[in-house]
Amino acid sequence: LALSSLDSASIGVVAKHHVADIIHKHDPDATKGVPIATIAQEAGIDSRHLARILRSLASQHVFLELAPDVFTNTRHAGPLRSYTSTSCVNAYTHWTWDVLPAASKLDECLSDKEHSSGFSVAHSGAARALGGVFWDVLAKDPERGRIFDEAMKEATEHISIGDSIFEDVPWGNDFAVKNPKGVFVDVGAGAGHQALRIAPKLPGWEFVIEDLPNVLEASSKELWTTRGSQYNYRLVPQNFFEAQSVKGADVYYMKHIIHDWPDKESIQILKNIRDVADPSRTRLLISDIIIEPALPPTSSSAPLLANLGGGSSMAHKVDMIMMTLLEAQERTKAEFEENVLAPAGWKLAKIHKIRSHYRLSVLECVPI
């Protein structure tokens, strides 16, 4: 475990320099291999250094060394290729560009007596490693920002199993039945891909896509004009730290928003929605990971831990990413209820568990 950062760094190199793409171009059938000199020349990396990196990864079955200094891809290299259904190349680059340096500052953050007991993004590992608050760093570096945006798209594609995030919530059997002409607000929507996928399950509903003006102009406008024009939709500029402009909607939906913020900021975001909620019909849906404590095995989980041990490890890794990048967190059920929902005027009514690799759930909340 202590040396796994070296594997991460190696993956980062081959992802950034598109090594798997280069190999596939010369050896699409993965049968003859490609000389390291050819790979290195196209990647722009010294061949002796790159050979050692590929050999280390070949020892873990990511690549295959068919002859000395002749490499090809294995099936495990699939996520390192661009423009494939399994591609995670931008996510891997983000993890090594941003998360790895931030994680290296974790002990420094926790040992800082002045700030270690607080939760401030200004004193996060990312702020120390990257020279500023993570969101500001992305805004000032277009290429870094582009890779992060693409990484989030890849994560969204792979976080759930198939279309489970759209199938495991009873959209048509619950929400649509209760109000055939409701209003669905996607808060902090980005381009609005989630709402676009949900729209067919709620025919007759109006979809409101909320985000900052530059986000709506850069991505939401094109997406909904080209792929969502058949739906009843609006693009509404909205900073979720300010008063919510759409009042009394049936559903306010937030995907991977609350996990980006410490409790204080999360409460403010949720209070702004509570202030305009209709107590009789509004429901808040929070799509996030629910962390399970690593308790001893139960009769149903043995020999695994109660939280399924390695089966839930990715959820805990995402929690650590939130800590190092943003001083934020994934939360347990109790932490959701006690630390952010109740103080903001919400009650957890139901948890929709999503078939996923990350222990993803949709928390259905009602006003109190």
C-alpha positions as CSV (number, residue, x, y, z in Angstrom):
1,L,0.0,0.0,0.0
2,A,2.7,2.5,0.9
3,L,4.3,2.2,-2.5
4,S,1.1,2.3,-4.5
5,S,1.7,6.0,-5.3
6,L,4.4,4.8,-7.7
7,D,1.8,2.7,-9.6
8,S,-0.4,5.8,-9.7
9,A,2.4,7.9,-11.0
10,S,3.2,5.3,-13.7
11,I,-0.4,5.2,-14.8
12,G,-0.4,9.0,-15.0
13,V,2.5,9.0,-17.4
14,V,1.0,6.5,-19.8
15,A,-2.4,8.2,-19.6
16,K,-1.1,11.7,-20.3
17,H,1.1,10.6,-23.1
18,H,-1.5,8.3,-24.7
19,V,0.8,5.3,-24.6
20,A,-2.0,2.7,-25.0
21,D,-3.3,4.6,-28.0
22,I,0.1,4.5,-29.6
23,I,0.5,0.8,-29.0
24,H,-3.0,0.1,-30.4
25,K,-2.3,2.1,-33.5
26,H,0.7,-0.1,-34.4
27,D,-0.6,-3.4,-33.0
28,P,-4.4,-3.3,-32.9
29,D,-4.7,-7.1,-32.5
30,A,-2.2,-7.1,-29.6
31,T,-0.2,-9.9,-31.2
32,K,3.2,-8.7,-32.4
33,G,4.1,-5.9,-29.9
34,V,5.6,-2.5,-30.6
35,P,9.3,-1.6,-30.0
36,I,9.9,0.8,-27.1
37,A,11.8,3.1,-29.4
38,T,8.7,3.6,-31.5
39,I,6.4,4.1,-28.5
40,A,8.8,6.5,-26.8
41,Q,9.4,8.6,-30.0
42,E,5.6,9.2,-30.5
43,A,5.0,9.8,-26.8
44,G,7.9,12.2,-26.5
45,I,9.5,10.4,-23.6
46,D,13.0,8.9,-23.2
47,S,12.8,5.3,-24.2
48,R,14.8,3.9,-21.2
49,H,12.6,5.6,-18.7
50,L,9.4,4.6,-20.5
51,A,10.6,1.0,-20.8
52,R,10.9,0.8,-17.0
53,I,7.5,2.2,-16.5
54,L,5.9,-0.2,-18.9
55,R,7.8,-3.1,-17.5
56,S,6.5,-2.3,-14.0
57,L,2.9,-2.1,-15.3
58,A,3.4,-5.2,-17.3
59,S,4.3,-7.0,-14.1
60,Q,0.7,-6.1,-13.0
61,H,-0.8,-7.2,-16.4
62,V,-1.6,-3.8,-17.7
63,F,0.8,-4.3,-20.6
64,L,2.5,-7.4,-22.0
65,E,6.2,-7.5,-22.8
66,L,6.3,-10.0,-25.7
67,A,10.1,-9.7,-26.1
68,P,12.7,-7.5,-24.4
69,D,11.6,-3.9,-24.9
70,V,8.6,-4.9,-27.1
71,F,5.2,-4.1,-25.6
72,T,1.6,-4.5,-26.4
73,N,-1.7,-3.8,-24.6
74,T,-3.6,-6.3,-22.5
75,R,-7.4,-6.0,-21.9
76,H,-6.5,-4.2,-18.6
77,A,-5.1,-1.3,-20.8
78,G,-8.5,-0.6,-22.3
79,P,-9.4,2.2,-19.9
80,L,-6.0,3.9,-20.9
81,R,-7.2,4.2,-24.4
82,S,-9.0,7.3,-25.6
83,Y,-12.5,7.4,-27.2
84,T,-13.6,3.9,-26.1
85,S,-16.6,2.9,-24.1
86,T,-14.3,2.0,-21.1
87,S,-12.0,5.0,-21.4
88,C,-10.8,6.6,-18.1
89,V,-7.8,8.3,-19.5
90,N,-8.8,11.8,-18.3
91,A,-9.8,10.5,-14.8
92,Y,-6.4,8.9,-14.5
93,T,-4.7,12.1,-15.5
94,H,-6.8,14.1,-13.0
95,W,-6.0,11.7,-10.2
96,T,-2.2,12.0,-10.9
97,W,-2.1,15.7,-11.7
98,D,-4.4,16.8,-8.9
99,V,-5.2,14.2,-6.3
100,L,-1.7,12.7,-5.9
101,P,0.0,16.0,-5.1
102,A,-2.9,17.0,-2.8
103,A,-2.7,13.6,-1.0
104,S,1.0,14.1,-0.4
105,K,0.1,17.1,1.8
106,L,-2.4,15.2,4.0
107,D,-0.1,14.9,7.0
108,E,0.9,18.5,6.6
109,C,-2.7,19.5,6.8
110,L,-3.5,17.4,9.8
111,S,-0.4,18.5,11.6
112,D,-1.1,22.2,11.2
113,K,-2.5,23.0,14.6
114,E,-4.0,26.3,13.4
115,H,-6.2,24.7,10.8
116,S,-6.3,20.9,11.4
117,S,-9.6,21.0,13.4
118,G,-11.4,23.1,10.8
119,F,-12.8,22.3,7.4
120,S,-11.8,25.0,4.9
121,V,-11.0,24.5,1.3
122,A,-8.4,27.3,1.5
123,H,-6.3,25.0,3.8
124,S,-6.8,21.7,1.9
125,G,-4.1,19.5,0.5
126,A,-4.9,20.8,-3.0
127,A,-4.5,24.4,-1.9
128,R,-1.1,23.6,-0.4
129,A,0.1,21.5,-3.3
130,L,-1.4,23.4,-6.3
131,G,-1.0,26.9,-5.0
132,G,-4.7,27.8,-4.5
133,V,-8.2,26.7,-3.9
134,F,-8.9,23.8,-6.3
135,W,-11.8,25.5,-8.1
136,D,-9.7,28.6,-8.7
137,V,-6.8,26.5,-10.0
138,L,-9.1,24.9,-12.6
139,A,-10.5,28.3,-13.6
140,K,-7.0,29.7,-14.2
141,D,-5.7,26.6,-16.1
142,P,-7.9,25.8,-19.1
143,E,-6.2,22.5,-19.9
144,R,-6.4,21.3,-16.3
145,G,-10.1,22.4,-16.2
146,R,-10.8,20.5,-19.5
147,I,-9.3,17.3,-18.2
148,F,-11.2,17.6,-14.9
149,D,-14.5,18.1,-16.8
150,E,-13.8,15.1,-19.0
151,A,-12.8,13.1,-15.9
152,M,-16.1,13.8,-14.3
153,K,-17.9,12.6,-17.4
154,E,-15.9,9.4,-17.4
155,A,-16.6,8.9,-13.7
156,T,-20.3,9.4,-14.3
157,E,-20.3,6.8,-17.1
158,H,-18.5,4.2,-15.0
159,I,-19.7,4.9,-11.4
160,S,-23.0,3.0,-11.9
161,I,-23.7,-0.4,-13.5
162,G,-25.3,0.2,-16.8
163,D,-28.3,2.6,-16.5
164,S,-28.9,1.7,-12.9
165,I,-28.8,5.3,-11.7
166,F,-31.8,5.9,-13.9
167,E,-33.5,2.6,-13.3
168,D,-33.1,2.2,-9.5
169,V,-35.1,5.3,-8.6
170,P,-38.9,4.9,-9.3
171,W,-39.2,8.0,-11.5
172,G,-42.2,6.8,-13.6
173,N,-43.8,4.7,-10.9
174,D,-43.6,7.4,-8.2
175,F,-42.8,10.9,-9.2
176,A,-44.6,11.0,-12.5
177,V,-47.8,9.4,-11.0
178,K,-48.0,11.9,-8.2
179,N,-47.7,14.8,-10.6
180,P,-47.9,14.3,-14.3
181,K,-46.8,17.9,-15.0
182,G,-44.2,18.5,-12.3
183,V,-41.1,20.7,-12.3
184,F,-37.6,19.1,-12.0
185,V,-34.7,21.4,-11.1
186,D,-31.2,20.0,-11.6
187,V,-29.1,22.1,-9.2
188,G,-25.4,22.6,-10.2
189,A,-26.3,20.6,-13.3
190,G,-23.2,21.3,-15.4
191,A,-24.3,20.5,-18.9
192,G,-27.4,18.8,-17.6
193,H,-26.6,15.2,-18.8
194,Q,-28.4,13.7,-15.8
195,A,-31.6,15.6,-16.3
196,L,-31.5,14.8,-20.0
197,R,-31.4,11.0,-19.2
198,I,-34.2,11.4,-16.6
199,A,-36.5,13.4,-18.9
200,P,-37.9,10.4,-20.8
201,K,-39.1,8.9,-17.5
202,L,-41.0,12.1,-16.6
203,P,-43.0,13.0,-19.7
204,G,-44.9,16.2,-19.3
205,W,-42.5,17.6,-16.7
206,E,-40.5,20.9,-17.1
207,F,-36.8,20.6,-16.6
208,V,-34.8,23.5,-15.2
209,I,-31.0,23.3,-15.7
210,E,-29.2,25.5,-13.2
211,D,-25.5,26.4,-13.1
212,L,-23.3,29.4,-13.4
213,P,-23.8,31.5,-16.5
214,N,-20.5,30.5,-18.1
215,V,-21.3,26.8,-17.6
216,L,-24.7,27.1,-19.2
217,E,-23.3,29.0,-22.2
218,A,-20.3,26.7,-22.7
219,S,-22.0,23.3,-22.4
220,S,-25.7,23.2,-21.4
221,K,-26.9,25.3,-24.3
222,E,-25.4,23.1,-26.9
223,L,-26.4,19.8,-25.2
224,W,-30.1,20.7,-24.8
225,T,-30.4,22.4,-28.2
226,T,-29.0,19.4,-30.0
227,R,-30.2,16.5,-27.9
228,G,-33.0,17.8,-25.7
229,S,-35.1,20.2,-27.8
230,Q,-38.1,17.8,-27.7
231,Y,-38.4,18.4,-23.9
232,N,-39.8,21.3,-22.0
233,Y,-36.7,22.9,-20.5
234,R,-35.2,26.1,-19.3
235,L,-31.6,27.1,-18.6
236,V,-31.4,29.2,-15.5
237,P,-28.3,31.0,-14.3
238,Q,-27.9,30.1,-10.6
239,N,-25.2,30.2,-7.9
240,F,-26.4,27.6,-5.3
241,F,-24.9,29.7,-2.5
242,E,-27.5,32.4,-3.4
243,A,-31.3,32.5,-3.1
244,Q,-32.9,29.9,-5.2
245,S,-34.8,31.5,-8.1
246,V,-37.1,28.6,-8.9
247,K,-39.8,28.3,-6.2
248,G,-41.9,25.4,-5.2
249,A,-40.6,22.8,-7.6
250,D,-41.6,19.2,-7.2
251,V,-38.0,17.9,-7.3
252,Y,-34.7,19.6,-6.6
253,Y,-31.9,17.2,-7.7
254,M,-28.3,17.4,-6.8
255,K,-25.7,14.9,-8.1
256,H,-22.3,15.0,-6.5
257,I,-22.7,18.5,-5.2
258,I,-22.9,18.1,-1.4
259,H,-19.9,15.9,-1.2
260,D,-17.8,18.8,-2.7
261,W,-18.4,21.0,0.4
262,P,-17.9,20.9,4.2
263,D,-20.9,20.9,6.5
264,K,-21.2,24.7,6.8
265,E,-21.4,25.3,3.1
266,S,-23.6,22.2,2.5
267,I,-26.1,23.5,5.0
268,Q,-26.2,26.9,3.2
269,I,-26.8,25.2,-0.1
270,L,-29.7,23.1,1.3
271,K,-31.2,26.0,3.2
272,N,-31.5,28.0,0.0
273,I,-33.6,25.2,-1.5
274,R,-35.6,24.7,1.7
275,D,-36.6,28.4,1.7
276,V,-38.5,28.0,-1.6
277,A,-39.7,24.4,-1.1
278,D,-43.4,23.5,-1.0
279,P,-43.9,21.6,2.2
280,S,-46.7,19.6,0.7
281,R,-45.0,18.2,-2.4
282,T,-41.3,19.2,-2.8
283,R,-38.7,16.5,-2.5
284,L,-35.0,16.9,-2.5
285,L,-32.9,14.2,-4.2
286,I,-29.2,14.0,-3.3
287,S,-27.2,11.6,-5.4
288,D,-24.1,10.8,-3.4
289,I,-22.1,8.0,-1.8
290,I,-23.2,6.8,1.7
291,I,-20.2,5.6,3.7
292,E,-20.6,2.4,5.7
293,P,-18.4,2.0,8.8
294,A,-15.8,-0.8,8.5
295,L,-17.3,-2.9,11.3
296,P,-16.5,-6.6,11.9
297,P,-18.2,-9.2,9.7
298,T,-21.9,-10.0,10.2
299,S,-23.6,-13.3,9.5
300,S,-24.6,-12.1,6.0
301,S,-21.3,-10.5,5.1
302,A,-18.7,-12.9,6.4
303,P,-15.9,-13.4,5.7
304,L,-16.0,-9.8,4.4
305,L,-16.4,-6.8,6.8
306,A,-19.9,-5.5,7.4
307,N,-19.3,-2.9,4.7
308,L,-18.1,-5.6,2.3
309,G,-14.4,-4.5,2.8
310,G,-12.7,-4.3,-0.5
311,G,-16.1,-4.1,-2.2
312,S,-16.6,-0.7,-0.7
313,S,-13.0,0.5,-1.0
314,M,-13.6,2.8,-3.9
315,A,-16.2,4.7,-1.9
316,H,-13.6,5.3,0.8
317,K,-11.0,6.4,-1.8
318,V,-13.5,9.0,-3.1
319,D,-14.0,10.2,0.5
320,M,-10.2,10.6,0.7
321,I,-10.2,12.5,-2.6
322,M,-12.8,14.9,-1.2
323,M,-10.7,15.4,2.0
324,T,-7.4,16.1,0.1
325,L,-8.9,18.3,-2.7
326,L,-11.6,20.2,-1.0
327,E,-11.7,19.5,2.8
328,A,-15.1,18.0,2.0
329,Q,-16.3,14.5,2.4
330,E,-18.6,11.5,1.7
331,R,-20.9,11.0,4.6
332,T,-22.5,8.2,6.6
333,K,-26.3,8.1,6.9
334,A,-26.0,9.6,10.4
335,E,-23.7,12.4,9.2
336,F,-26.1,13.3,6.4
337,E,-29.1,13.4,8.8
338,E,-27.5,15.1,11.8
339,N,-24.8,17.4,10.2
340,V,-26.4,18.8,7.1
341,L,-30.0,17.8,6.5
342,A,-31.6,18.6,9.8
343,P,-29.8,21.9,10.3
344,A,-31.0,22.9,6.8
345,G,-34.6,22.0,7.5
346,W,-34.8,18.6,5.7
347,K,-35.7,15.1,6.8
348,L,-34.4,11.9,5.2
349,A,-37.5,10.0,4.0
350,K,-36.0,7.2,1.9
351,I,-32.7,5.9,0.5
352,H,-32.7,4.5,-3.0
353,K,-29.6,2.3,-3.3
354,I,-28.0,2.3,-6.8
355,R,-26.2,-0.6,-8.3
356,S,-22.8,0.9,-8.5
357,H,-19.1,0.4,-7.8
358,Y,-19.0,3.3,-5.4
359,R,-21.9,2.5,-3.0
360,L,-23.9,5.3,-4.6
361,S,-27.4,6.1,-3.3
362,V,-30.1,8.7,-3.9
363,L,-31.3,10.2,-0.7
364,E,-34.9,11.3,-0.9
365,C,-35.6,14.1,1.5
366,V,-38.7,16.1,2.6
367,P,-39.1,19.5,4.2
368,I,-39.5,19.8,8.0
